[in-house]
Amino acid sequence: MYDDVAEEAGIEKKTLQNYKSISNSVEPSRRREELTFGHHSEVAKLEPEKQKFFLQKAVDENLSVRELRKIH
């Protein structure tokens, strides 16, 4: 399945698997449209409440992915 979708999308299978993993870890209700996938990737392994806190902090303080990485 991944092979076909990755080929059709023109991306590597590993990249597609990473997208799925991050998407499964950060529920839609916690995602922030204003932030990049990288921001969401940074908080994916955190508990849901910490995800919410740090994503909101990134929005409020206009944090880059690098800055977010340093504080969580």
PyRosetta script that sets phi, psi and omega in degrees:
from pyrosetta import init, pose_from_sequence

init()
pose = pose_from_sequence("MYDDVAEEAGIEKKTLQNYKSISNSVEPSRRREELTFGHHSEVAKLEPEKQKFFLQKAVDENLSVRELRKIH")
pose.set_psi(1, -52.4)
pose.set_omega(1, -179.1)
pose.set_phi(2, -58.6)
pose.set_psi(2, -39.1)
pose.set_omega(2, -178.0)
pose.set_phi(3, -60.2)
pose.set_psi(3, -46.2)
pose.set_omega(3, -178.6)
pose.set_phi(4, -64.9)
pose.set_psi(4, -46.5)
pose.set_omega(4, -178.8)
pose.set_phi(5, -65.4)
pose.set_psi(5, -44.0)
pose.set_omega(5, -179.7)
pose.set_phi(6, -61.7)
pose.set_psi(6, -43.0)
pose.set_omega(6, 179.5)
pose.set_phi(7, -63.9)
pose.set_psi(7, -44.9)
pose.set_omega(7, -179.8)
pose.set_phi(8, -63.7)
pose.set_psi(8, -37.6)
pose.set_omega(8, -179.1)
pose.set_phi(9, -81.9)
pose.set_psi(9, -13.5)
pose.set_omega(9, 179.9)
pose.set_phi(10, 75.0)
pose.set_psi(10, 32.0)
pose.set_omega(10, 177.8)
pose.set_phi(11, -128.9)
pose.set_psi(11, 164.7)
pose.set_omega(11, 179.2)
pose.set_phi(12, -71.9)
pose.set_psi(12, 148.8)
pose.set_omega(12, 178.7)
pose.set_phi(13, -57.7)
pose.set_psi(13, -43.2)
pose.set_omega(13, -179.3)
pose.set_phi(14, -60.9)
pose.set_psi(14, -38.5)
pose.set_omega(14, 178.3)
pose.set_phi(15, -64.5)
pose.set_psi(15, -44.2)
pose.set_omega(15, 178.3)
pose.set_phi(16, -61.6)
pose.set_psi(16, -42.0)
pose.set_omega(16, 178.0)
pose.set_phi(17, -64.0)
pose.set_psi(17, -38.4)
pose.set_omega(17, 177.3)
pose.set_phi(18, -64.2)
pose.set_psi(18, -45.2)
pose.set_omega(18, 177.1)
pose.set_phi(19, -55.8)
pose.set_psi(19, -45.2)
pose.set_omega(19, -178.9)
pose.set_phi(20, -64.6)
pose.set_psi(20, -43.0)
pose.set_omega(20, -179.3)
pose.set_phi(21, -61.9)
pose.set_psi(21, -46.1)
pose.set_omega(21, 179.7)
pose.set_phi(22, -65.4)
pose.set_psi(22, -43.3)
pose.set_omega(22, 179.8)
pose.set_phi(23, -62.0)
pose.set_psi(23, -37.3)
pose.set_omega(23, 177.9)
pose.set_phi(24, -71.0)
pose.set_psi(24, -30.5)
pose.set_omega(24, -176.6)
pose.set_phi(25, -81.5)
pose.set_psi(25, -32.4)
pose.set_omega(25, -178.3)
pose.set_phi(26, -112.8)
pose.set_psi(26, 101.2)
pose.set_omega(26, -177.0)
pose.set_phi(27, -62.0)
pose.set_psi(27, 150.6)
pose.set_omega(27, -179.1)
pose.set_phi(28, -52.2)
pose.set_psi(28, -34.6)
pose.set_omega(28, -178.2)
pose.set_phi(29, -66.4)
pose.set_psi(29, -20.3)
pose.set_omega(29, 179.4)
pose.set_phi(30, -99.1)
pose.set_psi(30, -13.2)
pose.set_omega(30, -177.5)
pose.set_phi(31, -69.7)
pose.set_psi(31, 149.0)
pose.set_omega(31, -179.2)
pose.set_phi(32, -119.9)
pose.set_psi(32, 118.2)
pose.set_omega(32, -178.5)
pose.set_phi(33, -58.7)
pose.set_psi(33, -30.7)
pose.set_omega(33, -176.8)
pose.set_phi(34, -72.7)
pose.set_psi(34, -13.7)
pose.set_omega(34, -175.4)
pose.set_phi(35, -105.5)
pose.set_psi(35, 161.0)
pose.set_omega(35, -179.5)
pose.set_phi(36, -85.3)
pose.set_psi(36, 169.0)
pose.set_omega(36, 174.6)
pose.set_phi(37, -59.0)
pose.set_psi(37, -35.9)
pose.set_omega(37, 179.4)
pose.set_phi(38, -59.2)
pose.set_psi(38, -40.4)
pose.set_omega(38, 176.9)
pose.set_phi(39, -60.6)
pose.set_psi(39, -45.6)
pose.set_omega(39, -178.7)
pose.set_phi(40, -67.2)
pose.set_psi(40, -35.8)
pose.set_omega(40, 176.9)
pose.set_phi(41, -62.2)
pose.set_psi(41, -38.7)
pose.set_omega(41, -179.2)
pose.set_phi(42, -62.9)
pose.set_psi(42, -32.3)
pose.set_omega(42, -176.5)
pose.set_phi(43, -101.5)
pose.set_psi(43, -1.1)
pose.set_omega(43, -172.8)
pose.set_phi(44, -57.1)
pose.set_psi(44, -32.3)
pose.set_omega(44, -176.8)
pose.set_phi(45, -88.9)
pose.set_psi(45, -1.0)
pose.set_omega(45, 179.5)
pose.set_phi(46, -84.3)
pose.set_psi(46, 162.3)
pose.set_omega(46, 173.6)
pose.set_phi(47, -61.7)
pose.set_psi(47, 150.8)
pose.set_omega(47, -177.2)
pose.set_phi(48, -51.7)
pose.set_psi(48, -43.0)
pose.set_omega(48, -178.9)
pose.set_phi(49, -67.1)
pose.set_psi(49, -34.5)
pose.set_omega(49, 177.4)
pose.set_phi(50, -71.5)
pose.set_psi(50, -36.0)
pose.set_omega(50, 174.9)
pose.set_phi(51, -57.3)
pose.set_psi(51, -50.7)
pose.set_omega(51, -178.7)
pose.set_phi(52, -58.8)
pose.set_psi(52, -45.9)
pose.set_omega(52, -179.2)
pose.set_phi(53, -60.3)
pose.set_psi(53, -51.7)
pose.set_omega(53, -175.4)
pose.set_phi(54, -71.6)
pose.set_psi(54, -32.5)
pose.set_omega(54, 175.7)
pose.set_phi(55, -67.1)
pose.set_psi(55, -40.9)
pose.set_omega(55, 177.3)
pose.set_phi(56, -65.4)
pose.set_psi(56, -40.3)
pose.set_omega(56, 178.0)
pose.set_phi(57, -61.8)
pose.set_psi(57, -40.3)
pose.set_omega(57, 178.5)
pose.set_phi(58, -62.5)
pose.set_psi(58, -39.2)
pose.set_omega(58, 177.5)
pose.set_phi(59, -68.3)
pose.set_psi(59, -51.0)
pose.set_omega(59, -175.6)
pose.set_phi(60, -61.1)
pose.set_psi(60, -36.9)
pose.set_omega(60, -175.7)
pose.set_phi(61, -104.4)
pose.set_psi(61, 6.8)
pose.set_omega(61, 179.0)
pose.set_phi(62, 52.1)
pose.set_psi(62, 49.5)
pose.set_omega(62, -176.8)
pose.set_phi(63, -79.2)
pose.set_psi(63, 140.1)
pose.set_omega(63, 171.5)
pose.set_phi(64, -76.4)
pose.set_psi(64, 169.8)
pose.set_omega(64, 176.9)
pose.set_phi(65, -60.1)
pose.set_psi(65, -43.2)
pose.set_omega(65, 179.8)
pose.set_phi(66, -60.9)
pose.set_psi(66, -43.5)
pose.set_omega(66, 179.2)
pose.set_phi(67, -65.2)
pose.set_psi(67, -40.9)
pose.set_omega(67, 178.7)
pose.set_phi(68, -63.5)
pose.set_psi(68, -41.1)
pose.set_omega(68, 179.7)
pose.set_phi(69, -58.9)
pose.set_psi(69, -37.5)
pose.set_omega(69, -177.8)
pose.set_phi(70, -69.8)
pose.set_psi(70, -27.8)
pose.set_omega(70, -171.9)
pose.set_phi(71, -100.4)
pose.set_psi(71, -10.9)
pose.set_omega(71, -178.0)
pose.set_phi(72, -104.0)
pose.dump_pdb("model.pdb")
